[in-house]
Amino acid sequence: MGLASTPEPHHNWTLDPSGDWYYWWVTVMVLPILYNCIVPICRLCFPEVQDQLPGLWLSLDTLSDVLYLGDIGVRLHTAFPEDGLLVRDRGRIRRRYLRSSSFWWDAASSAPLELLWRRPAARATRWLRARRLSEAWQRRETRAARPGALRVAALLLGAVAALHGLACAYFALSVRLGLGSDAWVCPSGTGVWRRYLHSFYTATLLLATVGDTPAPRRVPELLFATFSFLAGVLAFATITGSIGAVAGATRGAWHHDAAAVRRLLGPGELRRRLQRWRPEPALAVERDTLQALPRALHEELAAAAHLRALSRVGVFRSCERGVLRRLVLCLRAQGYGPGQPVCRRGHVGRHMFFIRSGLVAVLGDDGATPVAVLGQGRYFGELSLIHIPGSRCGNRRTADIVSLGRSELFLLSKQDLLRVLAEFPGARAALEAEGRRLLLLTGRLDTGAELEATEGHLRLRVQRLEQRLRQRRDAAATGGRRGRAKGQGPGAAPRAQGPAGAQGHPRV
């Protein structure tokens, strides 16, 4: 589409949040975030680790800080959607980001506290950038060939990180109480890596609540064991409750099929569009929620949300309220991506559309130049749902319509409309009369063709009536012959004969 391929000026360079460059940058940012969430706490609780490799830690800290600052620069150049359309104006992007809470979180996570306090604990604010991990995992999941395996890996990584933090806290408590002072704390006289492995093993036992650890005796030990037990119960409940998400019945099935489609397509623009496409979880959740409601409550909720929009449609203005309440139950939400066609010129129209959010463009005869832009609350395609004799366009689409950005539309199918009208015969005639009036006002009604179609319809009805009369006449004649045949049966009395066939003396 010509709309989606418009080049951007070099001085106004921005990143598309659904593009490849942004995807790979978010993937790279996973490394420094995980580093700052895992390594500094180990260096803080195990001073030997910090003292053995000071040059390595300084280099890694500096590199992660540079990436953190670079991430702020990327956020200042990342376009954002507005009404379904990407805003690429750098001034608006900068103002929006600087006024958002994300900027303050990012700025706090990049604060150089090491200049004031040269200890690993000064890097605790780097944890504030952990929100970026969820975005990275989500974008990676949309492109993964096996999203279920990716979810399992993410779950295992989270479990290992939690055990690592608990092991460091256990060792710090052991140091405070005295290494080797009793059977519960970490033993003394071993190397740093042996101490870490012992702490990790003990943390695993405590968090798994298997009860194979020495009994705590002192108050800090009791409190730590109790906290570990509660955290373990919460962790197992969370894992058990997220088994469905790990299996990924819905999204996992789609992405598994999408991977097969990508292998079938090979490299190309269509493959990249399929990679960038993401299911709309909000639409799926909304659909499942509405289906779970009782029918009466579902009808009331749908009427409150969409009845006013449906009543504004020209062809539905003369319909009674009962028809409109039935029609709103038939509306189905559908999401469209940037540049994705909604309908094409010349195709048979089987749906009408209501714009819930976003923008769509009506293209001219060349299929590339927009002649109109429709926004939230607008509708189109209503005249293709009803058959009106003499319509110049019939049930074909008269223009190409594409989504300018990400948009959500409600669809009403012709099949659902006819099913509802079958229950309200009077509404069908009113609907066709209103559609004829609108076509006449817009000059899209051929009265000559309408007259010919009406005459042809009348002739067809007359032919059907004549055929029915002939069938009834033939049926009556057949019944009469059968009655006479029954009257001349073997037991019937002989009929009287006329003078010519009379028996007796012949006439002289």
SULKAVEN-V20881 format. One record per run of one state. SS is the DSSP state (H for helix, E for strand, L for the rest). FROM is the first residue (numbers start at 1). TO is the last residue. If there is no record, write none. Layout:
BEGIN
ss={SS & SS}
from={FROM & FROM}
to={TO & TO}
END
This chain:
BEGIN
ss={L & H & L & E & L & H & L & H & L & H & L & E & L & E & L & E & L & H & L & H & L & H & L & H & L & H & L & H & L & H & L & H & L & H & L & H & L & H & L & H & L & H & L & H & L & E & L & E & L & E & L & E & L & E & L & E & L & E & L & H & L & E & L & E & L & E & L & E & H & L & H & L & E & L & H & L}
from={1 & 10 & 13 & 15 & 16 & 20 & 46 & 47 & 53 & 54 & 76 & 78 & 79 & 80 & 83 & 85 & 88 & 90 & 99 & 101 & 110 & 113 & 116 & 120 & 144 & 147 & 178 & 192 & 209 & 219 & 242 & 243 & 248 & 251 & 266 & 269 & 277 & 281 & 293 & 295 & 312 & 314 & 317 & 321 & 329 & 332 & 337 & 341 & 344 & 348 & 349 & 351 & 358 & 360 & 364 & 370 & 375 & 379 & 381 & 382 & 385 & 391 & 392 & 396 & 397 & 401 & 404 & 407 & 414 & 424 & 425 & 443 & 445 & 446 & 447 & 488}
to={9 & 12 & 14 & 15 & 19 & 45 & 46 & 52 & 53 & 75 & 77 & 78 & 79 & 82 & 84 & 87 & 89 & 98 & 100 & 109 & 112 & 115 & 119 & 143 & 146 & 177 & 191 & 208 & 218 & 241 & 242 & 247 & 250 & 265 & 268 & 276 & 280 & 292 & 294 & 311 & 313 & 316 & 320 & 328 & 331 & 336 & 340 & 343 & 347 & 348 & 350 & 357 & 359 & 363 & 369 & 374 & 378 & 380 & 381 & 384 & 390 & 391 & 395 & 396 & 400 & 403 & 406 & 413 & 423 & 424 & 442 & 444 & 445 & 446 & 487 & 508}
END
